[in-house]
Amino acid sequence: MRDDRERLTDILNATDRILEKAPADRAGLERDEMLQVWVLHHLQVIGEAARALSDEFRARHPDEIWSEAVGLRNILVHHYFEIDRNLIWNVINRDLPSLRDLVERLLAIES
């Protein structure tokens, strides 16, 4: 079974992959269907890893980002045709950089 540190590493890796490939503007994302699918896949990985974090970890590091990531994953998986592209663009630009910073700090603490 994977531990919390491995799950955090999964989140960090998926976040880095998205941020490395994210275009400078939303139109760039809109034009590239393969990139859209690739981003959605990595957002699902983030949500699944967040869902699998232990209760003990969540008690030590309460943050609503974990439930937000899981909620986004559920939308992506179960309501695929209802995905709000504005939401995805905002997640990439607003939420992922701060999530990445948080996970890096937690990996340093949890070592």
C-alpha positions in Angstrom: 0.0 0.0 0.0 1.2 3.5 -0.9 1.9 5.8 2.0 1.1 9.5 2.4 4.6 10.6 1.2 4.1 8.6 -2.0 0.7 10.2 -2.5 2.1 13.7 -2.0 4.8 12.9 -4.5 2.1 11.8 -7.0 0.4 15.1 -6.5 3.6 17.0 -6.9 4.6 15.1 -10.1 1.1 15.6 -11.6 1.1 19.3 -10.7 4.6 19.7 -12.3 3.5 18.0 -15.5 0.5 20.2 -15.9 2.4 23.4 -15.1 5.3 22.5 -17.5 2.9 22.0 -20.4 0.3 24.7 -19.7 0.1 27.2 -22.4 0.4 30.9 -21.7 -3.2 31.6 -22.5 -6.5 29.9 -22.4 -6.8 29.9 -26.2 -3.7 27.7 -26.4 -5.4 25.2 -24.2 -8.7 25.5 -26.2 -6.9 24.8 -29.5 -5.1 21.6 -28.3 -7.5 18.7 -27.5 -4.7 16.3 -26.6 -3.4 18.8 -24.1 -6.8 19.2 -22.6 -7.2 15.4 -22.1 -3.6 15.3 -20.7 -4.3 18.0 -18.2 -7.6 16.4 -17.2 -5.8 13.1 -16.6 -3.3 14.7 -14.3 -6.0 16.5 -12.4 -7.6 13.2 -11.9 -4.3 11.8 -10.6 -4.1 14.7 -8.1 -7.7 14.1 -6.9 -7.2 10.3 -6.5 -3.9 10.8 -4.6 -5.6 13.4 -2.4 -8.5 11.0 -1.7 -6.1 8.3 -0.6 -4.3 10.5 2.0 -4.7 8.9 5.4 -7.1 10.3 8.0 -4.1 10.8 10.3 -2.4 13.0 7.6 -5.5 15.0 7.1 -5.8 15.6 10.8 -2.2 16.8 11.0 -2.6 19.0 7.9 -6.2 20.1 7.6 -6.8 22.0 4.4 -9.8 22.3 2.2 -7.6 21.7 -0.9 -7.7 18.0 -0.3 -11.5 17.9 -0.5 -11.5 20.3 -3.4 -9.1 18.1 -5.4 -11.2 15.1 -4.7 -14.4 17.0 -5.7 -12.8 18.1 -9.0 -11.7 14.5 -9.7 -15.2 13.3 -9.2 -16.6 15.9 -11.6 -13.9 15.0 -14.2 -14.7 11.3 -13.9 -18.5 11.3 -13.4 -19.7 14.4 -15.2 -17.2 14.5 -18.1 -19.5 16.3 -20.5 -20.3 19.0 -18.0 -16.7 20.2 -17.4 -16.5 23.9 -17.0 -13.4 25.0 -19.0 -13.2 28.3 -17.1 -12.9 26.3 -13.9 -10.1 24.1 -15.4 -8.2 27.2 -16.6 -8.5 28.8 -13.1 -7.3 25.6 -11.4 -4.3 25.5 -13.6 -3.4 29.2 -13.1 -4.6 29.9 -9.6 -4.8 26.7 -7.6 -2.0 24.5 -8.9 0.9 26.8 -8.0 -0.3 27.1 -4.4 -1.0 23.4 -4.2 2.5 22.7 -5.5 4.0 25.0 -2.8 1.9 23.3 -0.1 2.9 19.8 -1.1 6.6 20.7 -1.3 6.4 22.1 2.3 4.5 19.0 3.5 7.1 16.7 1.9 9.8 18.5 3.8 7.8 18.2 7.1 6.8 14.6 6.5 10.3 13.2 5.7 
